[in-house]
Amino acid sequence: MSELKCSIVIPAYQAASEIEACVRALNYQTIPRSWYEVIVVDDGSTDGTAASAERAGADLVLRIPHGGPAAARNAGLKAAKGEIVLFTDADCEPSEEWVERMLAPFTDPEVSGAKGAYRTRQRALIARLVQLEYEFRYERMARLPRIDFIDTYSAAYRRAVLLKAGGFDPSFPIPSAEDVDLSFRLARAGHKLVFVPDAWVWHNHPDNLKAYLMRKARYGFWRALLYLRHPDKIQGDAHTDPGLKLQFALMGLAILNFPCALLWWPLALAEAGIMLGFLLTTLPFARWAWKRDRMVAIAWPWVTAIRVLIQGAGLAFGLLYHSFLAPLKAKMAGVKIWDIIKSRR
């Protein structure tokens, strides 16, 4: 591989049914195959993931003990030979122009990282809602000259930058916020990160309300740890909908006011006013979605109310757990409190 320009790292756990499609899509790109290597990191799978990756044509398949996606990506990063390292997930199918488009921003020597986008072929209502939720945020990101938020379903970094930053933090043990944590750290260090909307991968989003809400609850729980480590990002970032903070505040106020509203009618009116205010916060997206998918626009306010409730509960529990329960558990396990404090910096 004397012409090697980049390495593509795919962490995979119990992904035998998905990894072949991902690797095969990467084998047929618009740039010569000799320009890039495909590295699959089998994160302790027991379902034949490694064999599936080898069968599909991965250049290198690493087998490591199960440690989560951050540890798997770090293992792939260490083995990578390319100057630029691309990341995607085992359940994604990159478009044929993906590698070429992800590499394009790096002709600018100031660019350290790049983020691509999701697309989906699904027709279920919730999956369509999720896709439009992403696209609404993508439109906002596309207007920014630089970003601070990169998800590793479609990501690229200079290898030297990642190595200097210490890679991904494996204390995030499941797919959650380990990729966002890295991009926050790099942005804070002054690295230029950019959005590449035409570098997209196919993905299957949650296609039912339960799966969607479970994912949001998990995001809320791990986002709490992210905010404890990056409190400045509570104010907002390039990806998160700015209206979400107001929605959390209104939902929390409604929950606190509800018991009193049952006992005194003026507070019942206040409760109605709070919920009306919440409804108004959903209208910008609903209005935007109306021209694209009217069923999504109609469902959005009600789905958002449930999502904010569930995600807010995950965030609240995450703050409690990561602020108090996790340090207590670590202390009881014999970890020095100074090590805990340093890990939060």
Steps between C-alpha positions, in 0.01 A plus 500: 500500500766751393228749396318480834329828581264408782382227733137416578429362848175320583435382857271198496328313780260214428471640147523188283172584328606859419875521453510335156278766342712773657833358380369417152378858460849619590657270242327689218582866538569773244871506585742212434480219754877515545468848650337381820491209742197363681557397862226321694545469875301208640418616853475156661210376286375142528284491187762469225544872437872464424442222247230706328735798474776287353260345252384844388855611421629700797876556477553445871275346765610554858356289779505661843326429834166675535567854619249718318518709181752752635754228578432334163555823308822563691625155403418572136665843522818344636512253211410755230765598247324786326559867580122549511282258697133462411243345733161349438282247682433137420130570440574766236542468122712785365401651166744437217633857517537493879877456529576755229268760655625441853858553385426819304511747796850384594651677201477794741792448741306677776225235505550233766166322487183461294148373555267343244128422507236229528244393243243222524288289267244426773134597467374442856370823657746510791795428272391785271465724803853415615641572154329838478617578853857449378443697180358795695822509700714447191355815341614700801845341503548563128486874565789486749862552386617255766331260740572336836291184467599191299322165514706200394238348273657728238821659622856574395802628690869550448662201667769711667236723660317202649816342635606825664152536656514146641225365276152415625423473871419134585327603824194530274440123487216494244415701188396826664707819507859384461521649151348833605738517797793468260372772267436732795857449619643566155288810443605637837864446402444721195473235228284584202214251451262528204172353378482319163127451429550310175716232668217273608443144615182291492370406843202325659360730768267386782171420327265494798431736787635270772837457330520873434427589863742240636776652289414849622506381862846352447620819334369703792679281755839524327452861396500576873858372527589697189368823655681433827822484303412785265275736698547777244305287249185524712454832320483315169701348220493484121266201485251516788172685435520829697132463590562177688621680815177699516299183449678330789435803720130517412449127547673511840286795604185321387590190703571704814182704461268210419426374858417854612288559192276214612426686824469864394338612176723805431795263483300279264479799267874548543551134411302549181709806419824307552387222269389752240844656519653156451280441194618829351864385527421207269354716223825606322585138418138405428468790258830404331397133479153577359639553149700178518283250689164609640453192716830571673398864549173393663665240723791720605345700790369189674812291439714792621305528826558132579861516383584802717342327799697179447827663397471748786456213745809333354694824533388553861590145599829532313591814694423324826690187403811659349523775765442290812436129453788425261763679715362325809515166325855569384604608848355185651692300241824656624555765234670813633271802498771705326488260204124556478543878501767488232278282277233771509729772373 
